[in-house]
Amino acid sequence: MGFSTEVERLMIASGWREDRYIDISEYERAVISSGNELCAPVCEFLRRYGDLEIETVIGDSGLNTLISDVIGRRPVSHLSPNLNLTLYSIGVCWCENVDLHMDTSGRVYRHMQMTSQNIDGIDLYRIAASGEEALELLIMEEVFDLTLHGEWITHWG
């Protein structure tokens, strides 16, 4: 997938380039040591887009994929058994108030962290079919103050 001109400009400003591949061995060790298996789509996404802090508004980190943050936020989440969905953390957005996850098929989800506004639980939304599509949509949402709804998956709390 190619990025729009505006998204590509912001990504390049944050240190991304087309041929960029980073070392994610620290992430891989954290996933394995937590008793989970590595996920190929997640690892590929983090190699290409990990350790970016994309500033969408001056002084505001609209989206970040910092490996240290991904590891610190529990790299793998297992939702209720009836949902049968394993999600791997890939970053945060909206001033670090919304967690971003990827499933084993490479689809991307988001949910707001537990705060006083959502004390009764959180809603999980699938927002994109791929990491690249998610980056495009999330950055455009921030830059143009759009609302990205996505497909509601579940509520848990």
Secondary structure, DSSP 8 states (H G I E B T S, - for coil): ----HHHHHHHHHTT--TT-----HHHHHHHHHTT----HHHHHHHHHHTT-EEEEETTEEEEE--HHHHHHT-SEEE--TTT--EEEEEEEETTTTEEEEE-TTS-EEEEE-S-GGGTT-EEEEEEESSHHHHHHHHHHHHHTT-----EEEEEE-
